[in-house]
């Protein structure tokens, strides 16, 4: 039996534990601070569009004596490849000249040799007899060539000069179909990748699998090739991306359309790194996980929710979706932003719940996550009316809260520009858009509002998407994966069950982002600050022996750079710190405007 004294002692201890537990929760609740958004800034405190570096324009505060590398593009300026080169030059702070033809470039070439010449081969007139001669002369002068696509296979068959220039020994087949693509380690960040569809991965296969089959000559190095259906020696596989080495320069070739979207940014960065002994360039260093149209705060679509889950939409989002989203978030290094959807159907008489808003705002704050606002709805309600209703609902619950991030959803650019004038969006500093193949994946939407693209639907991740993610991580140290939970709110098939969506999302996150855990996880508004810093940054670097001297201005510290080497390692750094990303690749965090890197 328990004595009265022990019984009394046990009771006191239980009371104290209960009191401390309740007191701790009360303190946490009072200190949560969810009623205010810590990311709110006055516009004049933010770096605007005018501060961003623009290729071909000297900045008034550019570093004295900075002789920029020049890139030249030859081709149709209205094609996607032209914009890829333009945006890459902006992001890497290079000068850019554009010419329509090789002859036009040759006539103006007295200004010195560029570091890189990018050629739209499909646009170039190869019947002009001097085109190959002009390009050969560029190689002799030390200019690297990048063929962002290849001429028609018939042109290559007929021109020995062109084949020699590209490092092609012969045309083995005018077209072949492969069953997969093999990306070799050391080209993009993230290591080796084999995009070969097994039975369970067939729906992911969207790589370009049909293309001409070329046999390459000596002094070539292949970075990506096709995997043929018939077994053979790997050296005979059809090449997709390769390099032909000359005494003074390199020629890179892309056998496909990979340079026509944002993937081209990474291709150019990887090629530049492969053409020199080392390459140092600025990056954003931001990794975002953005859950769009979540949480919904009105119990809509009741019949379907009860049929699928035996509970209301609000209960499903709380009891199933929220724990699952947080579980995925905690198992990776991406930052979390949820783009709230107060309602989906603004034509119904079912209204959002204040208690749901307060619940999620507190939970997001506890997770150091951000609450943004979604611009989507499933009704025909005009965006202005939707925002008026959202503003009334939020102000009634959280009178002083202001959103700083906005998900554009299905809004066109014109609609988005008008929408940003709405009073509900007065504090918005960044807009999130879905990826539309535009290579300007980060930039300015307006003078003081930045834009950042969701690069992947995390629940429907394909091989081509994975390839693009690796490319953009290589070029910018940036990634943004999205998860649209309006699919679960208004499902159309079994693929839209919340368990299926989260399972696919978790699997894809683990497979595709584990290679990039060294980069920082950020919320959308934290990423906005890094984007502004990155776009405003101006830098110069030079090497003296085993020492690289890096200087920059236009950006606040810290600023981030990637250093890629050819077998060299960092032994010491002053003015910052470094982290090894993988073999021959380092992330530099610059804490001072002058950094000394010893190799």
N, C-alpha and C positions, 0 to 999 in steps of 0.2 A: 504493500500500500504506500501511497505518497503521503508524506506527512503534511500537516497544515503549513509548516514553514516552507517546505519545498514547493507546495502547491502555490503559495503566495509568491514565491520567488519566480516560478515559471510564468505566472500571470503577469507580473511586473515586466519581465523580459519581453513577453509577447506584446504587451502594450507599448513598450518603448520601440520595438521593431516596427510595429504598425504605425506609430506616430512618426518615426523617422522616414518610413516609406511614403507616407502621405505628405509629410513636410517636403521631402525631396521632390516629389511630383509637383507640389504646389510651387516650389521655387523654380523648377524647370519651366513650368507653365508661365510664370510671371516674367521670367527672363528670356522667353523664346524670341520675342521681338518680331513675330510674324506679321504684325500690323504695318510694318514699314519695310520698304525695299531699299536695301543698303547700296544697290547699284545705281540709284538715281543720281544724276549729275546735271548741272547746268550746261547748256550747249557750249557756252564760251569756255568751259573747262575741258572740252573734248577736242582732240585733234580732228580737223575737218578735211574735206576733199582737197583743199588748196595745199595742204601739207604733204600730200602723197607724191612720191617720185613718179615721174612720167617719162617713159623712154623717148629720147630725142629732145628733151627739154632740160636745160640746165637749171638747177635749183639755186635760188639766191644765196642760200647758206651752204652750198656744197663745199666739201672738204678741199682746201687749197691744194693744188697740184695733183688732184685725182684724175688720172688719165684712164678713162673708162674703156673697157673692152667693147668693141663694136660687133654687132651681129647684123648680117645682111639677109634679107628675105627676097627671093626671086620667084614671082608667081602672081596669081590673081589675088588682088587685095580683098575681093569679096568672098573668098573661100574661107572655110573654117580653119584651115592650116595657117592662114595669115594671122588670124586672131590668136591662135595658140602661140606663135612666135612673138607677137606683140605683147601678150600678157606675160610670157616668160621673161622677156626683156624688162618689163616693168618690175616684176617680182625680184629679179636678180640684179636690178639696178644697172643694166647695160644700155648702151646706146643702140639705136636701131635705124637702119636705112632700108628702104623698100624699092625694088625695081621690078618692072614687068617682065623684062627679058634679060638674058645673059649679056647680050650685046649692049643694052642700055647701061648695065652695070659696068661693063668693060670701058665704056666711054667716060664714065665718071670715077674710075678706079684710081685716079691720081692722088686721092686723099689718103692713101695708105691702105695696107691690107687688113681686113677685118679678122677677128679671131675665128669666126664661124660664118659659113655661108649655107643657108637653108634653102633647098630647092623644091618647089612644087613640080615634080617631074611630069605629072599628067598635064600640066598647063604649058610646059616648056615646048617650044618648037624644035624638035630634034632633027628636022630636015635642014636647018641652018648648019652649014658645014663647019662653022667656027665655034659652035656651042661647046663641044667637048674640049676643043683647044683652049678656050677661055677658062674652063673649069680645071683643066690640067695645069694651066699657068697659076691658078689660085693655089693649088696644092704645092707647087714648087716655091711659092712665096710664103708658105707656112700656114695657109688658111685651111681649117678643117671643113669638110663638106658633109652636109646631112641631106640625104634624099628622104623627104618626109613621106614619099610614096615612090613607086617605080613607074617608068614609062610602060606602055602596053608591051606585052611580051613579044609581039611582032617587031616592034622597034628595036628591042634588045637583040633579037635574033639577027637582024639585018646590020647592026652596027658593032663592028669589032672594037672600035674606039670606046664606045659606051660600055661594052662588056668588060674591057680592060680597066676602065675607070672604076667600075663598081666591084671588081674582083670576081666577076662571073666567068667561069671557064666554059660552060656550055648550058644551053637550055635542055634540061633532061625531059621535062614534060611541060606543055603549055598550060596544063591545069591538072592538079592532083587533089584528092580529098584525103585528109588525114583523120585519125580518130581522137586526136588530142594535141595539146600544145605543151611544150616543156620550156619553162623559163629557168635559165641557169642562175646559180648563186653568184652574188657579187655584182650584179647589174643594178637592179632595184634594191632598196632596203627591204628586209623581210625574208631574205634567203630564197632558196629554191622553191619552185612551185610546179606541179604537174596538173594541168587542166584536162584530165581524161575522165570521161563520164563512165562510172560504173553504174549498175542498174539503179541504185538508190539515188544517184546523182545526175541522172539523165536530164532532169528539168533544169539543172544549173548550167548545162552546156550551151553557151551562146557565143563562144569564140569563133573567129573566122577560120573555117576548116578547109576551104577550097581556095587554092592560089597556085601560081606557077611554081614549078620545081626547078631550081637552079643548082648546078654543081659549082662550087666555089674554087678559086685558084689558090695558090700559095699566099702566105702572109695575110690570111683572113682569120678572124676570130668570131665565132657564133655566140650570140647571147640568148636567142630564143629560136626554137625550131619546131616543126611539126612531127608528130609521132605517126608513122604510116601504119596501115593495117597489117601489112606483111612484115615479118621480122627481118631485120637487116642490121648491119653495123651502124652504130649511132652517127658516125662521121658522114654517112651517106643520107641521113635524114634531110628532108627539105628545109632549108633555112628560112627564118622569118625576119630576124633582126641580126645584122652582122656588121663587122668592121673590116675594112681593107687598110692595111698599114703601108704608108709610104715613108720615105726618108724624112720629110719635113712636116708631114701632116697625116690626118686620118680621114677616111671616107666611110660614113655610116649609111646603111641602107635599111629601109623598112618595107617589107614585102606585105603590104596590107594597108588598112585604113586607120591604124592605131593613132596616127598623129592628128586626126581630125576632131578630137574632143579633148577634154582635160587630161587624158592620159599622156598627150604630147608634152605637157609640162615636165613630167617625170622622165620621159624619154630624152628630152634635151638635157636635163640635169645629169642623168646617168651617162649620156654620151660625152658631155663636157668633162665629167670626172674621169672617164676612160681615156680621154685624149691627152691628159696632162698627168704629171707626177702627183699632183694633189689638187683639190678643189675645195674652196671655202666660200660658203654662201649663206645668206640669212634665211631663217625659217620662222614660222608662227609659233610652233610648239604648243598645240592645243588639240585635245581629243574630246569630242562631244558625243553624248548619248542623248538624243532628243525624242521624247515620247510625245507625239502630237495628238491633239484632240483627246487629251486625257488629263485629269479625270472629268467625265461628264457628271453633272450635279443634279440632273433631273431624272427621275425614274421613268424613262420613256420606253417604248417598244415592249410593254409589259408582257404581252402574250408570248412573244418569242423568248424573252428572258426566262419566264417561268418554264417554258417547254424545254429549254436547253439546260438551265442551271437550277431551276426550282427556287429562284429568288429574283428580286428586282434588279434592275441595272445598277443602282447605287450599291446594293449589297454585293453584287458580283464584282464591281470595281474595288470595293473595300476588302472583301474576303478572299478573292482569288487573284485579281490583277495586281493590287498594290503589293502584297507579299512577294509575288513572282517578280515584279519589276525591281523591287529593292534587292531581292536575292541576286538577280543578274548584275545589278549595279555594284553590289559589294564584291562580286567575284572578278571584277575587271578594274581597270584603272581609268576609265572614261568618266568625265564629269556628267552630272544629270540635270536636265532641264525638262520640265513638263509644261506643255502648252495647253492651258486649261480650256475646256469647252463647257461653259456654263450650261448651254443647251445644244442639242443637235437640230431639233425640229422647232424652229421659231414660229411655225404656223399652228402649233398645237396649244392646248390650254394647260399643259403640264409645265410647271415652273421649277427653276433650280432651288435647291435647299441651302439655306444659310449655314446650317450645321455642317453640311458636306464641305462647303468652302473653307470654313474654319478648321475642320479636321485635316484637310490636305495641306493647307497653308502651314499649319503647325508641323505636320509630318515632314514636309519638304524642308522646312527650316532646320529641323533636327538632323536631316541627312546632308546638310550643307548643299542642298539642291536649289534650283531656281524655279519660280513659277512665272511663266510667260503667258501670253494670250493667243488663242487660235483664231484665225479669220475664217475658218470653215463652218459650213452648216449644210444640212441635207435638204433644207427647204429653199424656196425661191425668194426668200426674204433678202432685200437689198442690204449690202454690207453696212450702210449707214444706220439703218434701222436695227440691225443686229448689234452694232456697237452701242447704240443708245440704250438698248435693253440690258446689255452687259454692264454698261456703266452704272445704270440705276441699281442693278443687283449688287455689284461690288461695292459701290459707295454706301449702300444701305448696311452692308456687313463690315466693310473695312474702309471707313471714310477717308483715311489719309494714304491708302496704298496706291502706288502708281506702277504700272508695268513698264519695264524697260526693253522687253523683247517681244516680238510679234511674229507669228507663223503666217505667211502669206497664203498658204494653201493653193486654191485654184484661181486666185486673183491674177489678172494680167498685169503687166508692168504699168499700163496706164491707170488701171483701177487701183493699183497699189499706191501710186504717186498721190492720187486723190484721197485715198483712205488715210494716208499718214497725216493729213491735215485735220482729222477728226480729234475732238477734244479728249476722247478716251485714250488716244495714243500720243498725247502731248509730251510724255517723258520717254518715248521709245527711242532707243539709241542704236538698235540693230534689228534687222529683218532676216528671218530664216526662210529660204525658198527651197523647193525641190530641185534636184539636179535636172537640167534640160540640155545637156551636152555643151553648154557654154563653157569655155575654158576660163572665163573670169569667175572663178568659184568664190573668191573673196574680193571685196572692193567697196565702193560707196554707192548706195542706193540714191542718196541725195547729199546735199552739202555736209550734213552732220549726222546722217544715219548710214551705218554700214550694212552690207549684206553678206551673208554666209550661206553656202549651199549644203543641204543634206546630200551626201554622196552615195548613200546606200540605203535601200529599204532592208533593214536588218532581218526581217522575217522572210524575205524573198531574195536572198543573196545569190548572185550568179557568178560564174567564172569570170566573165568580162568585168563585172563590178569589182571582184577581188583584185583583178589585174590593175584596174583603174585606181583602187585604193592604194596599192603598193606604189604606183607611179606618183600619186599626189603626196603620200608620206615622204617619198624620196625628194620631191621638189620643194615641199612646204612644211613638212613636219606637222601636217594638219589632217584631221579626219572628222567626219560628222556622220553618225549612223542614226537613222530614224526608225521609229516604230509607231505606226498609225493604229491607234486602238479604236477608231471609229468603226473599223472592220468588225470588232467584237460587239460593239453596241448595236450595229445593224448588219448582222451576218447574212451572207448570201449562199454559203455552202459550208460543208464540214471543215474546209480549210480555214474558216473564220472563227472557229471555236477558240476561246481564249487560251485553253491549254495547248492547242496546236500552235498558235501564234507565238506564245512565250517559249515553247520548246524549240521551235525553229530559230527564234531570235537568240536564245541562249547558246545553241550549238554554233550558229554563225559567228557570234561575238567571240567565242572561245577560239574558233578555227582561224579567224581572219585578223584579230586584233592582238593576239598574244605576242606577236612579233614586235609590237610597237609600244610595249608597256613602259618604256623609258620616257616617252613623251608625257607631258602633263595633261591630266584630266581637268577640264574646265567646264563651267556653266557657259551658256550662250553669251551672257553679258561680260563674264571674265574673258571669254574668247574675243569679244568685241574690242576690249582694251588692247589685247595683243595684236589684233588685226590692224588697228590704228597705228600702233607702234611700229609694226612691220612695214606698213605702207609708207610711213614717214621716214624710215631709216635710210640714211645715206652712208656708204662706207667705202674704205679703200684698204687693200691689203697688199703686202709685198713680202718676198722671201729673201733673206740674207743668210746663206749657208743653211744651217739646220733650224733657223729661227724664222717664224712667221710673225710679222707685225700687223696688227689689225687696229684700225681707227674708225670710229663712226660718230655721226651726229644726227640730229633730227629726231631721235628716239630717247625715251627715258630708259634707265636701266631697271631690271636686267633686259638684255636683248639676247636672242638665241641664234646660233649659226650651226651648220653642219660642216664638218671637216671630213673629207674622204681622201684617203692616201693610197699609195701603191706599196703596201708592206711596211711603211713607217709607223711608229707609235709615238704618242705624246709622252714625253718624260717629265715636263714641267710646264706650268702655266701661271702667268701673272696677270692680274686684272679680271680674273674670272675663275671658273671651274669647268671641268669636263666630265662627261660620262660616256663610256663606251657603248655604242648602239649595237654594233656587231663588228666582226673582223674588218679592219680598215675603215671604220666609220665612227665618228665621235660627235656628240652633241656638246657644243660649247655654250656655256652660260656666261655672258659678258657682264660683269658688275661695274666696270669702268669703261670710259670711252676709248681707252688705249689698252690693248691686250697683247701680251707677248706669249707666243706658243713655241715651246722648244720641242723638236722632234728628234 
